[in-house]
Amino acid sequence: MSRSSNDVLAIGLGTCAAAVGVRPTRLQYLLRLAQRVRQGGKAVAAQSSLPPVIEHASIAMVEAQHFSEQGALDVLGQALAQAPGVSGRATKSRRRAFIVLDDFWANHGILRGDFRTMRTREVEDIARSYFAETFGMDGDAIVIRTVMQRGGRAVFASALSRSLHDGIRDVSAAARVEVQSLMLGLPQAMNRARHSVDGSASMLVVVAETALHAVWIDHKRWVAYGAHRLFADDVADTSRLAAIAEQVFERFSNARREDCTIYLGGIDLDPSAFEQRFATVRRLQEIMSSASAPLRLMGFAL
């Protein structure tokens, strides 16, 4: 399939690898949407593997640089050079890119209050103070991202290293790529999940390679956020993951776990271990995938 140098790139930047693809045209998007409708609205095929019209490449990070900002910047540079169907630095046209980062690269939190009359800068300053006080971060060394909840009574805030943020833009600029959007994975997962949750007390659990993320939900509102660091053996042990989810739940609520609905996303897991601990488990196909982490992240940018 021929591509022009003006293609828009979708990039997933993980902790040990990156994935880069070309965003579908509007026609390709509509054809994919029609295919989902013909399948009865199921998005399983679209989430478990990339649509065949999407060219992509996966680039592994040098092992010694795993989980390092320098490794992330180096593998991003390689991804931009190897983007499918484009000529990399040789092109004179500036390309655009939508980049989604693994949540390993950020800290998250839910801030509650009345933000309805506040300006974006004021909300960011409040979030900056929160991360400085809670995690001991240098306020000048972080970049804040916020998502206002409908009604203006809560904000989902993220803190990203400024050196990584600026480095991503510098590496992209050197490759003549304009960063159209720089996002984190969890807020994208939450946005896609919000239409699936009902009004009962529940918890969104997103399992990634490096962390289990949990968001307590009440009346369709994000109430509290917690995370637990995961290691390789944890990811393979669903009983362990379910026990971690239970521990996080107990920190959030005095309600009985037998009355709680779990909305499960992220890595495609057998939900049986969660079903033994909670009232109901609903697998969210729209944010669940068996693909590698960078490919899943890239999928959020498509």
C-alpha positions as CSV (number, residue, x, y, z in Angstrom):
1,M,0.0,0.0,0.0
2,S,1.6,3.3,-1.1
3,R,1.9,6.0,1.6
4,S,2.7,9.6,1.3
5,S,5.2,11.5,3.5
6,N,2.3,13.2,5.1
7,D,1.0,10.1,6.8
8,V,0.0,10.5,10.4
9,L,1.9,8.1,12.7
10,A,0.6,6.2,15.8
11,I,3.2,5.3,18.3
12,G,3.1,3.2,21.5
13,L,6.1,3.8,23.7
14,G,6.6,1.1,26.4
15,T,9.2,0.3,28.9
16,C,11.2,-2.1,26.8
17,A,10.0,-1.5,23.2
18,A,8.1,0.8,20.9
19,A,5.6,0.2,18.2
20,V,4.9,2.5,15.3
21,G,2.2,2.4,12.6
22,V,0.3,4.6,10.2
23,R,-3.1,5.9,11.4
24,P,-5.9,4.7,9.1
25,T,-7.5,7.2,6.7
26,R,-11.1,8.1,7.4
27,L,-12.2,5.6,4.7
28,Q,-10.3,2.8,6.4
29,Y,-11.7,3.8,9.7
30,L,-15.3,3.7,8.4
31,L,-14.7,0.3,6.8
32,R,-13.3,-1.0,10.1
33,L,-16.4,0.4,11.9
34,A,-18.7,-1.3,9.4
35,Q,-16.9,-4.6,10.0
36,R,-17.5,-4.3,13.8
37,V,-21.2,-3.6,13.1
38,R,-21.5,-6.7,10.9
39,Q,-19.9,-8.6,13.8
40,G,-22.7,-7.5,16.1
41,G,-20.7,-4.7,17.7
42,K,-18.0,-6.9,19.0
43,A,-14.6,-5.4,19.1
44,V,-12.7,-8.6,19.9
45,A,-11.0,-8.9,16.6
46,A,-10.0,-5.3,16.6
47,Q,-8.5,-5.5,20.1
48,S,-6.8,-8.9,20.0
49,S,-4.9,-8.0,16.9
50,L,-4.2,-5.0,14.8
51,P,-6.5,-4.4,11.8
52,P,-4.8,-5.8,8.6
53,V,-4.9,-2.4,6.9
54,I,-2.6,-1.0,9.6
55,E,1.1,-1.3,8.8
56,H,3.3,-1.3,11.8
57,A,6.8,-2.0,13.1
58,S,8.0,-3.1,16.6
59,I,11.4,-2.0,17.8
60,A,13.0,-3.6,20.9
61,M,15.0,-1.4,23.4
62,V,18.5,-2.4,24.2
63,E,18.2,-4.6,27.3
64,A,20.6,-2.5,29.4
65,Q,18.3,0.5,28.8
66,H,15.0,-1.1,29.8
67,F,12.9,1.2,32.0
68,S,15.2,4.2,31.4
69,E,14.3,7.5,29.9
70,Q,17.3,7.4,27.6
71,G,16.2,4.0,26.4
72,A,12.7,5.3,25.7
73,L,14.2,8.2,23.7
74,D,16.6,6.0,21.7
75,V,13.9,3.5,20.8
76,L,11.5,6.3,19.8
77,G,14.2,7.6,17.4
78,Q,14.5,4.2,15.9
79,A,10.7,3.9,15.6
80,L,10.5,7.2,13.8
81,A,13.2,6.1,11.4
82,Q,11.5,2.7,10.7
83,A,7.9,4.0,10.4
84,P,6.2,2.0,7.7
85,G,5.9,3.5,4.3
86,V,7.8,6.7,4.9
87,S,11.3,7.8,4.1
88,G,12.3,8.9,7.6
89,R,14.8,11.8,7.8
90,A,15.1,12.0,4.1
91,T,11.6,13.4,3.6
92,K,11.2,17.2,3.4
93,S,7.6,17.1,4.6
94,R,6.9,17.3,8.3
95,R,4.8,14.3,9.5
96,R,2.6,14.3,12.5
97,A,2.4,11.7,15.3
98,F,0.1,10.6,18.1
99,I,2.1,9.1,20.9
100,V,0.8,7.0,23.8
101,L,3.1,6.2,26.7
102,D,3.1,3.3,29.1
103,D,1.9,4.5,32.5
104,F,5.2,3.4,34.0
105,W,6.5,6.8,32.8
106,A,4.0,8.7,35.0
107,N,2.2,9.0,38.3
108,H,-1.6,9.4,38.5
109,G,-4.1,10.7,41.0
110,I,-7.7,11.7,41.3
111,L,-8.3,15.1,42.9
112,R,-11.7,16.0,44.2
113,G,-13.2,19.4,44.7
114,D,-15.0,22.2,42.9
115,F,-13.1,22.9,39.7
116,R,-15.9,24.3,37.7
117,T,-14.8,27.9,37.7
118,M,-11.1,27.3,37.6
119,R,-8.8,27.8,34.6
120,T,-6.8,25.0,33.2
121,R,-3.5,26.5,34.6
122,E,-5.0,26.8,38.1
123,V,-6.1,23.1,38.0
124,E,-2.6,22.1,36.8
125,D,-1.0,24.1,39.7
126,I,-3.2,22.2,42.2
127,A,-2.2,18.9,40.7
128,R,1.4,19.9,40.7
129,S,1.2,20.6,44.4
130,Y,-0.5,17.3,45.0
131,F,2.3,15.3,43.3
132,A,5.0,17.3,45.0
133,E,3.4,16.7,48.4
134,T,2.4,13.1,47.8
135,F,5.4,11.7,45.9
136,G,8.1,14.3,46.8
137,M,8.4,15.4,43.2
138,D,10.1,18.6,42.1
139,G,7.2,20.6,40.7
140,D,9.5,22.2,38.1
141,A,10.6,18.8,36.9
142,I,7.2,17.4,35.9
143,V,4.6,18.1,33.2
144,I,1.0,17.9,34.3
145,R,-1.9,16.3,32.3
146,T,-5.5,16.7,33.6
147,V,-8.8,15.3,32.5
148,M,-11.8,17.0,34.0
149,Q,-14.7,14.8,35.0
150,R,-18.2,15.8,33.8
151,G,-19.7,18.1,36.4
152,G,-16.3,19.6,37.4
153,R,-16.1,17.9,40.8
154,A,-13.1,15.7,40.1
155,V,-9.9,15.7,38.0
156,F,-7.8,12.8,36.9
157,A,-4.3,14.1,36.9
158,S,-1.0,12.7,35.7
159,A,2.6,13.8,36.2
160,L,5.2,13.1,33.6
161,S,8.9,13.7,33.8
162,R,9.7,17.0,32.0
163,S,13.0,15.6,30.8
164,L,11.1,12.7,29.1
165,H,8.4,15.0,27.8
166,D,10.8,17.5,26.3
167,G,13.1,14.7,25.0
168,I,10.3,13.1,23.1
169,R,9.5,16.4,21.4
170,D,13.2,17.0,20.6
171,V,13.7,13.5,19.2
172,S,10.6,13.9,17.1
173,A,11.6,17.3,15.8
174,A,14.9,16.0,14.8
175,A,13.1,13.4,12.7
176,R,10.9,16.1,11.2
177,V,7.8,14.8,13.1
178,E,5.4,17.1,14.9
179,V,3.9,15.6,18.1
180,Q,0.2,16.1,17.5
181,S,-0.7,14.5,20.8
182,L,1.3,13.0,23.7
183,M,-0.9,10.8,25.9
184,L,-0.7,8.2,28.6
185,G,-2.4,4.8,28.4
186,L,-4.6,4.8,31.5
187,P,-6.6,8.0,30.8
188,Q,-7.3,6.6,27.3
189,A,-8.5,3.3,28.8
190,M,-10.7,5.1,31.2
191,N,-12.2,7.2,28.5
192,R,-13.1,4.1,26.5
193,A,-14.5,2.3,29.5
194,R,-16.7,5.1,30.8
195,H,-19.6,4.1,28.4
196,S,-19.6,0.5,29.7
197,V,-19.8,1.0,33.4
198,D,-23.2,1.1,35.1
199,G,-24.3,3.3,38.1
200,S,-23.5,0.8,40.8
201,A,-20.4,0.8,43.0
202,S,-17.6,-0.8,41.1
203,M,-13.9,-0.8,40.3
204,L,-12.1,-0.6,37.0
205,V,-9.0,-2.8,37.0
206,V,-6.5,-2.4,34.2
207,V,-3.6,-4.9,34.3
208,A,-0.4,-3.9,32.4
209,E,3.0,-5.5,32.3
210,T,4.4,-3.2,35.0
211,A,1.4,-2.3,37.2
212,L,-2.1,-3.0,38.2
213,H,-4.2,0.1,38.0
214,A,-7.5,0.4,39.9
215,V,-10.1,3.1,39.8
216,W,-13.0,3.1,42.2
217,I,-16.3,4.2,40.5
218,D,-19.5,5.4,42.1
219,H,-22.5,6.6,40.2
220,K,-20.4,6.5,37.0
221,R,-17.8,8.9,38.6
222,W,-14.1,8.2,39.1
223,V,-13.7,8.5,42.9
224,A,-10.2,7.2,43.8
225,Y,-7.1,5.8,42.1
226,G,-4.6,3.2,43.3
227,A,-1.8,1.3,41.6
228,H,0.4,-1.7,42.5
229,R,3.8,-2.4,40.9
230,L,3.9,-5.7,39.1
231,F,6.8,-8.0,38.2
232,A,7.1,-10.7,35.6
233,D,5.9,-13.5,37.8
234,D,2.9,-11.5,39.0
235,V,1.5,-11.0,35.5
236,A,1.4,-14.8,34.9
237,D,-0.4,-15.4,38.2
238,T,-4.1,-14.4,38.0
239,S,-4.7,-15.4,41.6
240,R,-2.0,-13.0,42.7
241,L,-3.5,-10.3,40.5
242,A,-7.0,-10.9,42.0
243,A,-5.6,-10.7,45.5
244,I,-3.9,-7.4,44.7
245,A,-7.2,-6.0,43.3
246,E,-8.9,-7.1,46.5
247,Q,-6.3,-5.2,48.6
248,V,-6.7,-2.1,46.6
249,F,-10.5,-2.4,46.9
250,E,-10.3,-2.6,50.7
251,R,-8.3,0.6,50.7
252,F,-11.0,2.4,48.7
253,S,-14.2,1.3,50.3
254,N,-15.9,-0.1,53.3
255,A,-18.4,-2.0,51.1
256,R,-18.3,-5.7,50.7
257,R,-16.3,-7.1,47.8
258,E,-19.1,-9.5,47.3
259,D,-21.2,-6.5,46.2
260,C,-18.6,-5.0,43.9
261,T,-18.5,-5.3,40.1
262,I,-15.1,-5.4,38.6
263,Y,-14.5,-4.1,35.1
264,L,-11.4,-5.8,33.8
265,G,-9.2,-4.5,31.0
266,G,-5.6,-4.4,29.9
267,I,-3.8,-7.8,29.4
268,D,-6.3,-10.5,28.3
269,L,-6.7,-12.5,31.4
270,D,-8.8,-15.5,32.6
271,P,-11.3,-13.7,34.9
272,S,-12.1,-16.8,37.1
273,A,-9.7,-15.7,39.9
274,F,-11.4,-12.3,40.1
275,E,-14.9,-14.0,40.0
276,Q,-14.0,-15.9,43.1
277,R,-13.4,-12.7,45.0
278,F,-16.0,-10.2,43.6
279,A,-19.7,-10.2,42.9
280,T,-19.4,-9.7,39.1
281,V,-16.5,-9.5,36.6
282,R,-17.1,-7.8,33.3
283,R,-14.3,-8.0,30.7
284,L,-14.0,-4.8,28.7
285,Q,-13.1,-5.9,25.2
286,E,-12.5,-2.3,24.1
287,I,-9.5,-1.9,26.4
288,M,-8.4,-5.6,26.5
289,S,-5.8,-7.1,24.2
290,S,-3.5,-10.1,23.9
291,A,-1.0,-7.9,21.9
292,S,2.3,-6.7,23.4
293,A,2.3,-3.5,25.5
294,P,3.6,-1.2,22.8
295,L,1.1,-2.5,20.3
296,R,-1.8,-2.0,22.8
297,L,-0.6,1.5,23.4
298,M,-0.3,2.2,19.7
299,G,-3.9,1.0,19.4
300,F,-5.0,3.9,21.6
301,A,-3.5,6.3,19.1
302,L,-5.2,4.8,16.0
